[in-house]
Amino acid sequence: MSVRTQSNGIKWEELSTYLSADVVVCGGGSAGVFAAVAAAREGAKVLLVESQGGLGGTAVNGLVIPYMTVRIPGEPRCSYLHKELDKRVEEYHKEKYVVNSCDPMVFGIILEQMCTESKVQLLFHSTVCGAQVQEGRISAIAVACKDGIRKIEGKMFIDCTGDASLAVLAGAGYEQGHPKTGVNQPMSLRYMVDGVDMEAFKDFLDTYNDPASATSGRNGGNMYAAVWNKTEGALKPLFREAIANGDLTEQDMAYWQMFTTPGRENGIAFNNPEFFDLTDACDPLQLTEVQVRGKAFILRQLNFYKKYFKGFDNAYISNIAPMVGIRESRRIHAKYDLTGMDLLGQKKFSGCISQCNYPVDVHGGADLFQDDLPEGDPEKPWYEIPYDCLVSADLDNLLAAGRCIGADFIAQSSIRIQICCHSMGEAAGIAAAMCLDKKLQPGQLTGEEVSGRMKERGAEFVQE
Ligand SMILES: Cc1cc2nc3c(=O)[nH]c(=O)nc-3n(C[C@H](O)[C@H](O)[C@H](O)COP(=O)(O)OP(=O)(O)OC[C@H]3O[C@@H](n4cnc5c(N)ncnc54)[C@H](O)[C@@H]3O)c2cc1C
């Protein structure tokens, strides 16, 4: 039996098995949680390995709220578990519920409850750092824990690390970044500020009153403001003044965006700073720099709000994301890799596992399209993600879900939204359990079988 050790000298023969499961899910973000819960609800014994100290990944530890809508009339929920999540979030926030948004701290707790109630075994503070591959299958993974390397065995593996870490450690092929330059999307460090006098701040935004770039929400909708390099926003002159006075830098203005935070009466969440010069999420030095430089930006920005906005006199930084905001890094080679042209042409697939019409969203993305662009589908204005995008082209018992599935750079910029990650995770979890039940490999299942089971469970798709 051939044994390939892809993990930089791990001595597998010296490791005893620490834990084992039918389905091992690597990464507990939006996709991983849904994969784990879905597989467990189908009767599989599931272990979820997560390097952070809690679930939610980018959504929770990266402080990324809100989750985008799919922008299809009727907002179909292609994941039955997402419908359950909606209910749990609504139940928590009650009359303060804002559609598609939740206090990220509570969101993390809800995700953990969904896992524990479904008997998913959780393993935190453990980073997947190696994979043992035997005859084209992953037989075990190595995880770096406090006291060293531990071995975990499984029958089916789902890579939900966002960075395709398991696939890459197992020697599978992958793509990274823009097809011409290899450069990834910019990384961000999100934070939250509390203690804001919201009435004073709303009055301040009302003096600008531009629905696209500065709105208090008093006339309907949410409070929102944004400034970035490419567009003239209502608040931009204020940013320019602060730059001229030495209170901000040009980089502070590269991408700045704020939202209200549901459940936090006096809180604002910020989708910045964003680093166009720090893009490689697999380089720990760059990740460190996002954190260190990012925190200096955050403090400078708080001081800017106090001096130039109204309502921030007693404001303070309440959260800085422990996890760097990574939009895109590595993507697996799948049985089918979704393309930007599929997206723009709003291509349909039999047995799709997710439907979406969120646009191409490449930050700072110039030179994306040189080819003739396909026309969309005016009758059915959405694209679909086929199950085959989750199936590894290289390893028999490996699925992926979330932002690292088989998709090109352009397609990934849309499918990465959390609601798609939820349905991808659910599909991968159901597929893994089905494979065990039917003694098949993921590549032998059809999308119809997987989406059929999702629908039986309550997932809703727009009529094809
Ligand atoms: C700044 C920013 C703003 C965004 N804004 C929005 C928005 O407004 N709405 C929206 O819907 N989407 C938004 N997105 C996109 C969306 O949040 C992400 O694409 C999505 O959450 C990714 O989910 P995931 O499960 O694929 O990956 P992640 O959430 O990144 O989860 C991966 C998990 O795997 C763990 N992990 C990684 N490597 C290992 C390892 N080796 N071993 C063990 N565990 C590991 C990580 O700790 C993490 O918990 C945004 C993204 C960013 C970065």
The ligand as an SDF file (V2000), in Angstrom:
LIG
                    3D

 53 58  0  0  0  0  0  0  0  0999 V2000
  -13.7430   41.5680    5.1230 C   0  0  0  0  0  0  0  0  0  0  0  0
  -14.7950   40.6490    4.5830 C   0  0  0  0  0  0  0  0  0  0  0  0
  -16.0780   41.1210    4.4090 C   0  0  0  0  0  0  0  0  0  0  0  0
  -17.0730   40.2710    3.9320 C   0  0  0  0  0  0  0  0  0  0  0  0
  -18.3590   40.7300    3.8440 N   0  0  0  0  0  0  0  0  0  0  0  0
  -19.3490   39.8330    3.6440 C   0  0  0  0  0  0  0  0  0  0  0  0
  -20.7060   40.2200    3.8240 C   0  0  0  0  0  0  0  0  0  0  0  0
  -21.0150   41.3760    4.1310 O   0  0  0  0  0  0  0  0  0  0  0  0
  -21.6730   39.2670    3.6590 N   0  0  0  0  0  0  0  0  0  0  0  0
  -21.3680   37.9630    3.2960 C   0  0  0  0  0  0  0  0  0  0  0  0
  -22.2790   37.1510    3.1810 O   0  0  0  0  0  0  0  0  0  0  0  0
  -20.0840   37.6010    3.1190 N   0  0  0  0  0  0  0  0  0  0  0  0
  -19.0750   38.4770    3.3020 C   0  0  0  0  0  0  0  0  0  0  0  0
  -17.7820   38.0680    3.1860 N   0  0  0  0  0  0  0  0  0  0  0  0
  -17.4920   36.6980    2.7240 C   0  0  0  0  0  0  0  0  0  0  0  0
  -17.7930   35.6250    3.7540 C   0  0  0  0  0  0  0  0  0  0  0  0
  -17.8230   36.1550    5.0530 O   0  0  0  0  0  0  0  0  0  0  0  0
  -16.7720   34.4750    3.6900 C   0  0  0  0  0  0  0  0  0  0  0  0
  -16.4650   34.1550    2.3590 O   0  0  0  0  0  0  0  0  0  0  0  0
  -17.3430   33.2380    4.3700 C   0  0  0  0  0  0  0  0  0  0  0  0
  -17.6840   33.5550    5.7030 O   0  0  0  0  0  0  0  0  0  0  0  0
  -16.3380   32.1070    4.2980 C   0  0  0  0  0  0  0  0  0  0  0  0
  -16.8350   31.0000    5.0050 O   0  0  0  0  0  0  0  0  0  0  0  0
  -15.9880   29.6590    5.0140 P   0  0  0  0  0  0  0  0  0  0  0  0
  -16.6650   28.7370    5.9510 O   0  0  0  0  0  0  0  0  0  0  0  0
  -15.7450   29.2040    3.6250 O   0  0  0  0  0  0  0  0  0  0  0  0
  -14.5440   30.0660    5.5540 O   0  0  0  0  0  0  0  0  0  0  0  0
  -14.1570   30.7230    6.9420 P   0  0  0  0  0  0  0  0  0  0  0  0
  -15.2740   31.4480    7.5530 O   0  0  0  0  0  0  0  0  0  0  0  0
  -12.8860   31.4580    6.6770 O   0  0  0  0  0  0  0  0  0  0  0  0
  -13.8790   29.4680    7.8660 O   0  0  0  0  0  0  0  0  0  0  0  0
  -12.7330   28.6880    7.7830 C   0  0  0  0  0  0  0  0  0  0  0  0
  -12.4860   28.1040    9.1620 C   0  0  0  0  0  0  0  0  0  0  0  0
  -11.4430   27.1440    9.0750 O   0  0  0  0  0  0  0  0  0  0  0  0
  -10.5430   27.3360   10.1380 C   0  0  0  0  0  0  0  0  0  0  0  0
   -9.2530   26.8340    9.6780 N   0  0  0  0  0  0  0  0  0  0  0  0
   -8.4910   27.3250    8.6720 C   0  0  0  0  0  0  0  0  0  0  0  0
   -7.4030   26.5660    8.5130 N   0  0  0  0  0  0  0  0  0  0  0  0
   -7.4890   25.5700    9.4320 C   0  0  0  0  0  0  0  0  0  0  0  0
   -6.6650   24.4680    9.7480 C   0  0  0  0  0  0  0  0  0  0  0  0
   -5.5330   24.2320    9.0850 N   0  0  0  0  0  0  0  0  0  0  0  0
   -7.0460   23.6510   10.7480 N   0  0  0  0  0  0  0  0  0  0  0  0
   -8.1960   23.8830   11.4310 C   0  0  0  0  0  0  0  0  0  0  0  0
   -9.0230   24.9130   11.1660 N   0  0  0  0  0  0  0  0  0  0  0  0
   -8.6620   25.7360   10.1780 C   0  0  0  0  0  0  0  0  0  0  0  0
  -10.5680   28.8330   10.3870 C   0  0  0  0  0  0  0  0  0  0  0  0
  -10.1290   29.1350   11.6790 O   0  0  0  0  0  0  0  0  0  0  0  0
  -12.0360   29.1480   10.1660 C   0  0  0  0  0  0  0  0  0  0  0  0
  -12.7870   29.0150   11.3370 O   0  0  0  0  0  0  0  0  0  0  0  0
  -16.7510   38.9110    3.6200 C   0  0  0  0  0  0  0  0  0  0  0  0
  -15.4600   38.4480    3.7890 C   0  0  0  0  0  0  0  0  0  0  0  0
  -14.4770   39.2940    4.2720 C   0  0  0  0  0  0  0  0  0  0  0  0
  -13.1050   38.7570    4.4960 C   0  0  0  0  0  0  0  0  0  0  0  0
  1  2  1  0
  2  3  1  0
  2 52  2  0
  3  4  2  0
  4  5  1  0
  4 50  1  0
  5  6  2  0
  6  7  1  0
  6 13  1  0
  7  8  2  0
  7  9  1  0
  9 10  1  0
 10 11  2  0
 10 12  1  0
 12 13  2  0
 13 14  1  0
 14 15  1  0
 14 50  1  0
 15 16  1  0
 16 17  1  0
 16 18  1  0
 18 19  1  0
 18 20  1  0
 20 21  1  0
 20 22  1  0
 22 23  1  0
 23 24  1  0
 24 25  2  0
 24 26  1  0
 24 27  1  0
 27 28  1  0
 28 29  2  0
 28 30  1  0
 28 31  1  0
 31 32  1  0
 32 33  1  0
 33 34  1  0
 33 48  1  0
 34 35  1  0
 35 36  1  0
 35 46  1  0
 36 37  1  0
 36 45  1  0
 37 38  2  0
 38 39  1  0
 39 40  1  0
 39 45  2  0
 40 41  1  0
 40 42  2  0
 42 43  1  0
 43 44  2  0
 44 45  1  0
 46 47  1  0
 46 48  1  0
 48 49  1  0
 50 51  2  0
 51 52  1  0
 52 53  1  0
M  END
$$$$
